[in-house]
Amino acid sequence: MAQQLFNRLNAVYTDAPWRTIAARPKDWPKNSTGTRIADVKTLVVHETAGWSGRRNGEEMFEGEYLPGKGRHKGLTTQLYIAGDGTVMLGMELPRKSAHANFVNGWALGCETGHGWGNFKHTAHIGPWTTTDETLVDDPDNPGKKKPGPTNGNLIPLRAKPSNHWIALSGDGTLESEADDDLPGLKFYIRVKDFPGEIVLGTWTTGRYVGPWRQQLRVPEMVFNEHQYRSWALLARYVAEQHLLPRNFSLYPWKNRSGGFGDAGTGHHGMLDDAGRFAQIVLADEGLSRSPQTFGLPAGTVLTEAALQATYPGGNRPFEPAVKPVPATPTTPAKPGKPAVPRRNAHWTALFNVFRGFHAHGYSGDPNLGDDHDCPGPMFDWHRFAREVWDWWWWPFDLDAAAPETAAAARPYSLASRDGNTPLKEYFWGTPAATVQGRARPGLHGASGSPRTFELPQTARVYAMANGELVAARFPAEGAGASLAFVLVRHELYHRLDERPPAPTATPPVFANRIDYNIPPTTVYSLYIHLGRPPGMRFDRVVPENPEWLNRVLARKKECEVGTAFRTSARGAAIPLSHWDGRPPGAGDRPSLLSGWFADNAALGPFLERLRTGMVAVAPQEPNTLPIRVLLGDYLGHAGPIGGGRRGVRVEVFSTTALPDFTAVDTTTTTRGWTPPAGAAAPVVRYASEWARTPTGAEATALQASGADLALVNWWREIQPATLNPRLPADAHLDFNGVVHHYDPLSFLPWINQRTWRSEWPKYRATDPAGIPAAPRPR
């Protein structure tokens, strides 16, 4: 069911560790390691709290699954994502491993190469530290050391040369803003102990403001772009291959018990948080339909009040008491007796029903109290979820109470978001009629491509779906209609599995499921009339920028300092065997250095064209990293649409017509959007207005709107880039601009209903009304 998704994952994937381990099954740990999981319910997100190189993953698998190199207990995940984005398989899926305590019987797990943290009981492997690590003699163990009385205290910034990080720029200090490579971030590499590879680490400085779950000490490593892209590929594949819903908790970064951090920064433990517990349950498709899971009678309609009332009753100490772990919440100790770790039976029971993705620290260890904060406060769940979800979102928000006032920025698009920012979606809660109410005639009149929407000044425009940037333009805003635009290419999975339903088969076959063995259809989305955000920069990361642009600028800066370092004396001293090491995978990925040089050369001209207001086509050269636009990325503000109004024009088109739409061809008649009267969901074939030079009445109308006619025909500047051989044939745009156009107001409901009907059976939940038309609102 997921061959197409595996083909994409395979570009960054290697099963070499598993091939070594599979050849020696008699050497596996003598427990349940390697037995098959009958029903996979979850994929658990982990992080290693160690070095992020590929070798770290290999040693982890070898040490746990084979004798002689480690604990040999199977206490690790089936998968590992290295710092360069390589997805490594150590135990065949869906074979069992012991990675997440009581959920192991139904959970797959993946470690992420990442070097946090900077508190007591954490690894302290950064280039600097602000945590006291003083050890003293242990009187109970002669010749041994133990943490001293000041161990774990906050201290001034202190270098840790023993960790062998090398700064790519400057002297590596973190004390002033001038030391930063990016706002609040600095790049380091490490070569020691990593034959054939160079590990890149991005570490926070004192100017970092998020995203994170809570404020942390300096420095902390951030998860990088390669890892998030690989996590999305892995999650999308596992979701279809093992029938997991693409389901994320409303607060996926919470921990069963308190996480690491300083007092007052919020440890986010769930054992006593009845309010968040109720919100999490009510936002989940399966949990919200399972009152008996929480001790309530079957058929009870769950409410926030009922859940908050029942939650404290699940909180109790362990019986019998076990040795407490310092990071675990405890019951108050009686005089002369140790404190006892606690559990909440309702929180534990939640995982018997939950299906989807969650963190290791989220489920925790209610059986032994051996909780730890994993994957930690730096993992960006908002980024992860948006890149995994396949549904489309409305491109703007409206405040029903103040329709002429710009809605507040979506909190996930702000760097300052934290552990109190819920993970929400932005389609199902807004009726199409509300969006329809903002539709206005566009620059090309009644037959112009749909849709143009009038919006309040400073309203923000967002990407409707995940995809790759094709081209963009941001000329300086003038008095007339803006012709700034962003064009994005998307892969649309929509064809249904033709097998007859067999829900009791192994594996089950559900009706209305999208077949991910069938290649996707290429669809394009266009956002035009964008306003150039005040404060927008093309040379540095700033909060005012579109999110995709800031990711490009961060990559450009990394490449600049990386290539400069390579030509320095320090870089020249590193053996070529490190610089030339290419990561595994079917995608023929470049080495770290080759990628730096390729992107540094390609992104410079791209950014310069953007800066000067010209059409900038996304780089297509070998070894360059495609520019990703994520679902919900902030793209720009509402710009001038003519007549003194502001808004955005949103188009959706493809080279081949999608099913379920009424097909019409107007290329020889009106040459525009003129579907037959009454057609509920038309798709109309004609040449795009942006592929022709306006003349006559069209030119007069455009001039009246203040549009610059020289900027109208940009199609032939971007069309050659769509002919790239790495792209499927249906991504190749016609030279004359002839494509199939859809009304976004009918396209979004169509694809979302199809995608949701495909997702719903994977929840294994029942609903009296049958298959719902939309997910439960958050």
C-alpha positions in Angstrom: 0.0 0.0 0.0 2.9 2.4 0.4 5.4 1.7 -2.4 5.4 5.3 -3.7 6.1 6.6 -0.2 8.9 4.1 0.4 10.5 5.2 -2.9 10.8 8.7 -1.5 12.0 7.5 1.8 14.6 5.2 0.1 16.5 8.3 -1.1 17.7 8.8 2.5 17.4 5.2 3.8 19.7 2.4 4.5 19.0 -1.1 6.0 22.7 -2.0 6.2 22.6 -2.3 10.1 19.6 -4.6 9.8 21.3 -6.8 7.2 24.1 -7.4 9.7 21.8 -8.1 12.6 19.4 -10.2 10.5 22.2 -12.6 9.6 22.6 -13.5 13.3 19.1 -14.2 14.8 20.5 -16.6 17.3 22.6 -13.8 18.8 19.6 -11.5 19.5 18.7 -10.9 23.1 16.8 -13.8 24.7 13.6 -11.9 25.3 10.8 -10.7 23.0 13.2 -8.7 20.8 12.5 -9.5 17.2 9.0 -10.9 17.6 6.4 -9.4 15.3 4.0 -6.8 16.5 0.5 -7.9 15.5 -1.1 -4.4 15.6 1.1 -1.3 15.3 -0.6 1.6 17.1 2.1 4.2 17.4 5.4 5.5 16.1 7.3 6.9 19.1 9.7 9.8 18.6 13.0 9.5 20.5 16.3 11.3 20.6 19.7 9.9 21.5 21.0 12.6 23.8 24.4 11.8 22.2 26.4 12.3 19.0 24.4 12.6 15.9 26.6 10.8 13.4 25.7 7.7 11.5 28.3 5.7 13.4 26.4 6.5 16.6 23.3 4.7 15.1 25.3 1.7 14.0 26.9 1.3 17.5 23.5 1.7 19.1 22.0 -1.2 17.1 25.1 -3.4 17.4 25.3 -2.9 21.1 21.7 -3.7 21.8 20.9 -6.4 19.3 24.2 -8.3 19.1 26.6 -9.5 21.9 30.0 -8.1 22.6 29.6 -4.4 22.0 27.1 -3.1 24.5 24.3 -4.0 26.9 22.8 -6.6 24.5 19.2 -6.2 25.9 17.4 -4.8 22.9 16.8 -1.5 24.7 16.7 0.6 21.6 14.5 1.6 18.7 14.0 -0.1 15.4 15.1 3.1 13.5 17.6 6.0 13.8 17.8 9.3 12.0 21.3 10.7 11.8 22.3 14.3 11.8 22.6 14.2 8.0 19.1 12.9 7.6 20.0 9.3 7.0 17.2 6.9 8.1 18.8 3.7 9.4 17.0 0.4 10.1 18.3 -1.7 12.9 15.4 -4.0 13.4 13.0 -5.0 10.7 9.5 -3.5 10.9 7.2 -4.4 12.6 9.5 -6.5 14.8 9.5 -5.6 18.5 12.2 -3.8 20.4 12.4 -2.5 23.9 12.4 1.2 23.4 9.4 2.7 25.1 8.5 0.7 28.2 4.9 -0.4 28.4 3.9 0.5 24.8 6.6 -1.7 23.3 4.0 -4.4 22.4 2.3 -2.1 19.8 4.9 0.7 19.1 7.6 1.3 16.6 10.3 3.7 17.6 12.9 5.9 16.0 15.9 7.6 17.7 17.0 11.0 16.4 20.7 11.9 16.5 20.7 14.9 18.8 23.0 16.2 21.6 20.8 17.6 24.3 21.0 18.6 27.2 22.5 21.1 29.6 21.0 20.2 33.0 21.8 17.7 35.8 21.6 14.1 34.7 22.0 15.0 30.9 24.9 14.4 28.6 26.7 17.8 28.5 28.2 17.1 25.1 28.0 20.7 23.7 30.8 23.0 22.8 30.0 25.1 25.9 28.0 24.6 29.1 26.3 26.7 31.8 25.8 23.7 34.2 28.1 22.8 37.0 29.5 19.3 36.5 31.7 19.1 39.7 32.4 15.5 40.9 33.7 14.5 44.3 35.0 11.3 45.8 32.4 8.7 46.6 33.0 7.4 50.1 30.8 4.4 49.5 32.8 3.4 46.4 36.5 3.9 46.8 38.2 5.2 43.6 34.8 6.4 42.2 33.3 9.8 41.8 29.8 11.1 42.4 28.1 14.5 41.7 29.2 17.1 44.2 26.8 19.4 46.2 27.0 22.1 43.5 26.5 19.7 40.5 23.7 20.8 38.3 23.7 24.4 39.4 23.6 27.2 36.8 27.1 28.7 36.2 28.6 31.3 33.8 29.2 30.1 30.2 32.3 27.7 30.2 34.0 26.1 27.2 34.2 22.3 26.9 37.1 21.6 24.5 37.0 17.9 25.5 33.8 17.6 23.3 35.9 18.5 20.2 33.4 20.8 18.5 35.0 23.2 15.9 33.3 26.5 15.2 32.7 27.1 11.5 33.2 30.9 12.0 35.1 33.0 14.5 36.6 31.7 17.7 33.5 29.8 18.7 32.5 31.9 21.6 28.8 32.5 22.4 28.9 35.6 24.5 27.8 38.4 22.1 25.4 38.8 19.1 28.4 39.1 16.8 29.3 35.5 17.6 25.9 34.2 16.2 25.8 32.7 12.7 22.0 32.9 12.7 19.9 34.7 15.3 20.6 32.8 18.5 22.4 30.0 16.7 25.9 28.9 15.9 27.3 26.2 13.6 29.9 23.7 14.7 31.4 20.5 13.2 32.9 17.4 14.8 35.2 14.9 13.1 36.7 13.0 16.0 35.5 9.4 16.2 33.5 9.7 13.0 35.5 8.0 10.2 34.2 9.0 6.7 31.8 11.7 7.9 31.6 15.1 9.4 28.9 15.8 12.0 27.3 19.3 11.8 25.8 20.7 15.0 23.7 23.8 15.4 23.8 25.1 19.0 21.8 27.8 20.7 23.3 31.0 22.1 21.9 33.4 24.7 19.9 35.2 22.0 17.8 32.2 21.0 14.0 32.8 21.5 12.5 29.6 20.1 10.7 27.6 18.9 11.1 25.4 21.9 8.8 23.9 24.6 10.4 26.1 27.3 13.4 28.3 27.8 16.6 26.3 28.3 20.2 26.9 29.4 22.8 27.7 26.8 23.7 25.8 24.7 21.3 23.3 23.4 21.4 21.5 20.0 18.6 22.1 17.6 17.2 19.4 15.3 18.1 20.3 11.8 16.4 20.6 8.4 17.7 17.3 7.1 16.3 15.5 10.1 12.8 17.1 9.9 12.6 16.2 6.2 13.6 12.6 6.9 11.2 12.3 9.8 8.4 13.4 7.5 9.3 10.9 4.9 9.5 8.1 7.5 6.3 9.0 9.3 4.3 9.2 6.0 5.6 5.8 5.0 4.9 4.1 8.3 1.5 5.7 8.5 0.4 3.9 5.3 2.4 0.7 5.5 1.3 0.0 9.1 -2.1 1.7 9.0 -1.3 4.5 11.5 -3.5 7.6 11.4 -1.5 10.8 10.9 -2.6 11.7 14.4 -0.8 14.0 16.7 -1.8 15.0 20.2 -3.0 18.5 21.0 0.1 18.9 23.2 2.5 16.2 21.9 5.5 17.6 23.8 4.1 17.0 27.3 5.7 14.4 29.5 4.1 11.9 31.8 6.3 13.3 34.5 8.2 16.6 34.7 11.0 17.1 32.2 14.4 18.6 32.7 14.6 22.4 33.2 15.1 25.1 35.8 12.5 25.9 38.4 9.8 28.2 37.1 10.3 27.3 33.4 7.5 24.7 33.3 8.2 21.0 33.4 5.1 20.0 31.6 4.3 16.9 33.6 0.8 15.4 33.0 0.2 13.4 36.2 -1.8 16.2 37.8 -2.8 18.3 34.7 -6.5 17.5 34.5 -7.2 20.5 32.3 -4.7 19.5 29.6 -5.7 15.9 29.9 -9.3 16.8 29.1 -8.3 18.9 26.1 -6.1 16.1 24.8 -8.9 13.5 25.0 -11.5 15.7 23.4 -9.3 16.6 20.5 -8.6 13.0 19.6 -10.8 10.9 17.3 -10.3 7.7 19.2 -10.0 8.9 22.8 -13.0 11.2 22.6 -15.2 8.1 21.8 -13.8 6.0 24.6 -15.4 7.0 27.9 -14.9 3.5 29.4 -11.1 3.9 29.0 -11.3 6.5 31.8 -13.6 4.6 34.1 -16.8 6.2 32.8 -19.8 4.3 31.5 -19.9 3.3 27.9 -22.1 5.8 26.0 -21.2 8.7 28.2 -20.7 11.9 26.2 -17.3 13.1 27.3 -17.1 16.7 28.4 -14.2 18.8 29.7 -15.9 18.9 33.1 -16.4 15.2 33.4 -12.8 14.4 32.3 -11.3 17.0 34.7 -13.4 15.5 37.5 -12.4 11.9 37.0 -8.7 12.5 36.3 -7.4 13.1 39.9 -9.0 9.7 40.9 -6.5 7.9 38.7 -3.5 9.3 40.6 -1.9 7.0 43.1 1.4 5.7 44.3 3.0 2.5 43.0 2.2 -0.7 44.7 4.6 -2.1 45.8 6.9 0.9 46.1 9.9 0.9 43.9 13.2 2.8 44.1 12.4 6.4 43.2 14.2 8.1 40.3 15.1 11.8 40.8 13.3 13.1 37.7 10.0 11.4 38.5 7.2 13.1 40.4 6.7 11.6 43.8 4.2 11.4 46.6 5.3 13.3 49.7 7.7 11.2 51.8 6.7 10.2 55.3 9.2 10.9 58.1 12.0 8.3 57.8 10.7 6.8 54.6 11.7 7.4 51.0 9.4 9.2 48.6 7.4 6.9 46.3 7.0 7.5 42.5 3.4 8.1 41.3 1.3 7.1 38.4 -2.0 8.1 37.0 -4.0 5.2 35.7 -6.0 7.4 33.4 -2.9 8.7 31.7 -1.6 5.1 31.3 -4.9 3.9 29.9 -4.9 6.6 27.3 -2.2 4.7 25.4 -4.4 1.6 25.1 -6.6 3.5 22.6 -4.4 6.3 21.2 -3.2 5.7 17.6 -0.7 7.9 15.9 2.6 9.6 16.8 3.8 10.5 20.3 7.0 11.1 22.2 8.8 8.7 24.5 8.5 11.1 27.4 4.8 11.5 26.6 4.0 7.9 27.5 6.9 7.7 30.0 7.4 4.7 32.3 4.4 4.3 34.7 5.6 0.8 35.7 9.0 1.6 37.1 9.0 5.4 37.2 12.1 5.6 35.0 10.8 8.6 33.0 13.1 10.8 30.9 12.4 13.9 28.8 12.5 12.5 25.3 12.8 13.9 22.6 13.2 17.0 24.8 12.1 20.6 24.6 13.8 21.4 21.2 11.9 19.1 18.9 9.5 21.1 16.7 6.2 19.1 16.7 4.5 21.9 14.8 7.0 21.6 12.0 6.8 17.8 12.1 3.0 17.6 12.0 2.6 20.1 9.2 5.0 18.2 7.0 3.2 14.9 7.7 -0.4 16.0 7.2 -1.8 15.6 3.7 -4.9 17.7 4.0 -5.0 21.3 2.7 -5.6 24.4 4.8 -7.4 27.7 3.9 -4.8 30.3 2.9 -5.9 32.9 5.3 -7.8 33.3 8.6 -10.8 35.5 9.3 -12.0 36.9 12.7 -15.7 36.5 12.6 -16.1 39.1 15.4 -14.0 41.6 13.6 -14.2 40.8 9.9 -12.4 44.0 8.8 -9.5 43.4 11.1 -6.6 41.1 10.3 -6.8 37.9 12.3 -3.9 37.2 14.7 -0.9 35.4 13.3 -1.2 31.6 13.6 0.9 30.9 16.7 2.9 28.0 15.1 4.3 30.6 12.7 5.9 32.6 15.5 9.3 31.7 16.7 8.3 32.5 20.3 5.7 29.6 20.5 6.2 27.3 23.5 4.7 24.4 25.3 1.4 26.2 25.8 0.8 26.5 22.0 -1.7 23.8 21.0 -1.2 21.8 17.8 -4.2 22.8 15.7 -5.3 22.6 12.1 -6.8 25.5 9.9 -9.4 24.1 7.6 -12.1 22.2 9.3 -13.2 25.0 11.7 -13.9 27.5 8.9 -16.9 26.9 6.6 -16.3 27.4 2.9 -19.1 29.9 2.9 -17.1 32.1 5.2 -14.2 32.1 2.8 -16.5 32.5 -0.1 -17.8 35.7 1.4 -14.4 37.3 0.8 -14.3 36.4 -3.0 -14.2 39.4 -5.3 -13.8 39.9 -9.1 -10.1 39.6 -10.1 -8.0 41.6 -12.4 -9.2 39.6 -15.4 -12.9 40.0 -14.7 -15.5 37.3 -14.6 -13.5 34.8 -16.7 -10.3 35.3 -14.7 -8.8 32.3 -12.9 -10.4 31.7 -9.5 -10.2 33.1 -6.8 -9.4 36.6 -5.7 -10.2 37.4 -2.1 -10.4 40.7 -0.4 -8.7 40.8 3.0 -8.0 43.3 5.8 -4.8 45.2 5.6 -1.9 43.2 7.2 -3.8 39.9 6.9 -1.4 37.0 6.5 -1.4 34.6 3.7 -0.3 30.9 4.3 0.6 27.9 2.1 -2.3 25.6 1.5 -0.3 22.4 1.4 3.2 20.9 1.5 5.3 21.1 -1.7 8.4 22.4 -3.4 8.9 26.0 -4.4 9.0 26.5 -8.2 9.5 30.3 -8.3 8.7 33.5 -6.4 8.8 37.3 -7.0 8.6 40.2 -4.5 8.9 43.5 -6.4 8.6 46.7 -4.3 5.0 47.4 -3.6 3.6 50.4 -5.5 0.2 52.1 -5.8 -1.3 49.6 -8.3 -2.1 45.9 -8.1 0.8 43.8 -6.8 2.1 41.1 -9.0 4.3 39.5 -6.3 3.8 35.8 -6.3 4.8 32.4 -4.9 4.3 29.2 -7.1 4.5 25.8 -5.4 4.4 22.2 -6.8 2.6 19.5 -4.8 2.3 15.7 -5.0 -1.3 14.8 -4.6 -2.2 11.2 -3.6 -5.9 10.7 -4.4 -6.6 7.4 -6.3 -8.4 4.8 -4.2 -7.5 1.2 -3.4 -9.7 -0.9 -5.8 -9.5 -4.1 -3.6 -12.8 -5.1 -2.0 -13.0 -4.2 1.7 -11.8 -6.8 4.1 -11.6 -5.2 7.6 -11.0 -8.5 9.4 -8.1 -9.6 7.1 -4.5 -9.4 8.2 -3.6 -6.7 7.3 -7.1 -5.3 7.0 -8.4 -3.7 3.8 -10.6 -0.7 4.4 -13.0 1.0 2.0 -12.3 4.5 0.7 -8.5 4.2 1.3 -6.1 6.0 -0.9 -3.7 3.7 -2.6 -0.1 4.8 -2.1 1.2 2.3 -4.6 -0.1 4.6 -7.3 2.1 7.5 -8.2 0.7 10.9 -7.1 -0.6 13.6 -9.5 1.3 16.9 -9.7 -0.7 19.9 -8.7 0.4 23.5 -8.6 -0.8 26.3 -6.3 -0.2 30.0 -7.0 -0.5 32.9 -4.6 -0.4 36.3 -6.4 -0.9 39.9 -5.3 1.2 39.2 -2.2 2.2 42.2 -0.2 5.9 42.5 0.5 6.1 42.2 4.3 7.5 45.4 6.0 11.0 44.6 7.2 11.5 41.8 4.7 15.1 40.9 4.2 16.9 38.8 1.5 20.3 38.7 3.3 19.5 37.6 6.8 16.9 35.7 8.9 14.4 38.1 10.4 10.9 37.4 12.0 9.2 39.4 9.3 10.2 37.1 6.5 8.1 34.3 5.0 9.0 31.0 6.7 10.3 29.3 3.6 12.6 32.2 2.9 14.1 32.1 6.4 14.9 28.4 5.9 16.6 29.3 2.6 18.6 32.1 4.3 19.6 29.8 7.1 20.9 27.2 4.6 22.7 30.0 2.7 24.5 31.1 5.8 25.4 27.6 6.7 26.9 27.1 3.2 28.8 30.4 3.4 30.5 29.7 6.7 31.0 26.1 5.7 32.7 26.7 2.4 34.8 29.5 4.0 35.9 27.2 6.7 36.9 24.5 4.2 39.3 26.8 2.5 40.8 28.0 5.8 43.8 26.4 7.5 41.6 24.7 10.0 39.4 23.2 7.3 42.3 22.1 5.2 43.7 20.2 8.2 40.7 17.8 8.1 41.4 14.8 5.9 39.6 14.5 2.6 38.2 11.2 3.6 35.9 13.1 6.0 35.0 15.9 3.5 34.3 13.4 0.7 32.1 11.0 2.7 28.7 10.7 1.0 25.7 9.5 3.0 23.9 6.3 2.0 20.5 6.1 0.2 19.2 5.7 -3.3 19.0 9.4 -3.8 22.7 9.8 -4.6 23.0 12.5 -1.9 26.0 14.8 -1.9 28.6 14.9 0.8 28.3 17.7 3.4 30.9 19.7 1.5 29.5 19.1 -2.0 26.1 20.2 -0.7 27.5 23.4 0.8 29.3 24.4 -2.4 26.3 23.6 -4.6 23.8 25.5 -2.5 26.1 28.4 -1.9 26.6 28.8 -5.6 22.9 28.4 -6.5 21.2 30.3 -3.7 23.3 33.5 -4.2 21.7 34.3 -7.6 18.3 33.1 -6.5 18.3 35.5 -3.5 19.7 38.3 -5.5 16.8 38.0 -8.1 14.3 38.0 -5.2 16.0 41.1 -3.7 15.7 43.1 -6.9 12.1 42.1 -7.5 12.8 39.8 -10.4 11.3 36.3 -11.0 13.5 33.9 -9.0 13.3 30.2 -10.0 14.2 27.7 -7.3 17.6 26.1 -7.9 17.6 22.9 -9.9 21.3 22.2 -10.1 22.8 18.8 -9.0 23.5 18.4 -5.3 21.2 21.4 -4.4 18.6 20.9 -1.7 15.0 21.5 -3.0 13.3 24.4 -1.3 10.4 23.1 0.7 7.2 25.0 1.4 5.3 23.5 4.3 1.6 23.3 4.9 0.7 26.6 6.6 4.0 28.4 5.9 3.5 32.2 6.1 4.0 33.5 2.6 3.4 37.2 2.8 0.7 39.8 3.6 -2.4 40.6 1.6 -1.3 42.9 -1.2 -3.0 45.4 -3.5 -5.6 43.7 -5.7 -6.7 46.8 -7.5 -9.3 49.5 -6.8 -7.7 50.5 -3.5 -8.4 47.0 -2.0 -6.0 44.4 -0.6 -6.2 40.7 -0.7 -4.7 37.7 -2.5 -5.5 35.7 -5.6 -5.2 31.9 -5.1 -5.1 29.5 -8.1 -4.9 25.7 -8.3 -4.0 24.0 -11.6 -2.5 20.8 -13.0 -1.5 19.5 -16.4 -3.9 16.5 -16.2 -7.5 16.7 -15.1 -8.3 15.1 -11.7 -11.3 12.7 -11.4 -14.6 13.8 -9.8 -14.5 17.2 -11.5 -16.6 18.3 -14.5 -14.1 18.8 -17.3 -14.5 21.7 -19.6 -12.2 23.0 -22.4 -12.3 26.7 -23.2 -9.0 27.1 -25.0 -10.8 27.9 -28.3 -13.7 29.9 -27.0 -13.5 32.4 -24.1 -9.9 31.4 -23.2 -10.8 31.6 -19.5 -12.7 30.4 -16.5 -16.2 29.9 -17.9 -17.6 26.6 -16.5 -21.1 25.5 -17.4 -23.8 26.9 -15.2 -24.6 24.6 -12.3 -21.3 22.6 -12.4 -20.6 21.9 -8.8 -16.9 21.1 -9.2 -15.6 22.1 -12.6 -12.1 21.8 -14.0 -11.5 24.1 -16.9 -8.7 23.8 -19.4 -7.3 27.0 -20.9 -4.0 29.0 -21.1 -3.1 30.8 -17.9 -3.4 34.5 -17.9 0.2 34.7 -16.7 1.4 32.9 -19.9 0.3 35.6 -22.4 1.1 39.3 -23.0 -2.0 41.3 -22.4 -3.5 43.3 -25.3 -6.6 45.2 -26.1 -9.3 45.3 -23.4 -7.4 43.0 -21.1 -4.3 45.4 -21.2 -6.6 48.4 -20.6 -8.2 46.7 -17.6 -4.9 45.7 -16.1 -3.5 49.2 -16.6 -6.6 50.7 -14.9 -5.8 48.5 -11.8 -2.3 49.9 -11.7 -0.7 46.6 -12.6 2.7 46.8 -14.4 2.1 45.1 -17.8 5.8 44.1 -18.0 5.3 41.8 -15.0 2.3 40.0 -16.2 3.8 37.3 -18.5 6.2 35.4 -16.2 5.2 31.9 -17.3 8.0 31.3 -19.8 10.6 32.4 -17.2 9.6 29.5 -14.9 8.3 26.9 -17.4 11.8 25.4 -18.4 12.5 24.6 -14.7 9.4 22.3 -14.6 11.0 20.2 -17.3 13.7 19.0 -15.0 14.2 15.2 -15.5 13.9 14.5 -11.8 10.3 15.5 -12.0 7.4 13.3 -13.3 6.0 14.0 -16.7 2.8 15.5 -15.3 4.9 18.2 -13.6 6.1 19.5 -16.9 4.1 22.7 -17.6 3.0 23.5 -21.1 5.1 26.2 -22.9 1.9 28.2 -23.8 0.5 27.8 -20.3 -2.4 25.5 -21.1 -3.4 23.7 -17.9 -6.5 22.5 -16.0 -7.8 25.1 -13.5 -9.8 24.4 -10.3 -11.8 26.6 -8.0 -10.0 26.4 -4.6 -13.4 26.6 -2.9 -14.3 23.2 -4.4 -10.8 21.7 -4.7 -10.0 22.0 -1.0 -13.2 20.3 0.3 -12.8 17.6 -2.4 -9.2 16.6 -1.5 -9.7 17.0 2.3 -12.8 14.8 2.3 -11.0 12.1 0.3 -8.0 12.3 2.5 -10.0 12.2 5.7 -12.1 9.3 4.5 -8.9 7.5 3.9 -7.5 8.4 7.4 -10.7 7.6 9.4 -10.6 3.8 9.3 -7.1 3.8 10.7 -8.3 5.2 14.0 -10.3 1.9 14.5 -12.9 4.0 16.3 -16.7 3.8 15.8 -19.1 6.7 15.3 -22.9 6.4 15.4 -23.2 8.7 12.4 -20.9 6.7 10.3 -17.7 8.1 8.7 -17.5 11.8 9.7 -17.0 14.4 7.0 -14.3 16.1 9.0 -11.9 15.5 11.9 -13.0 16.5 15.4 -12.4 20.3 15.8 -9.5 21.3 17.9 
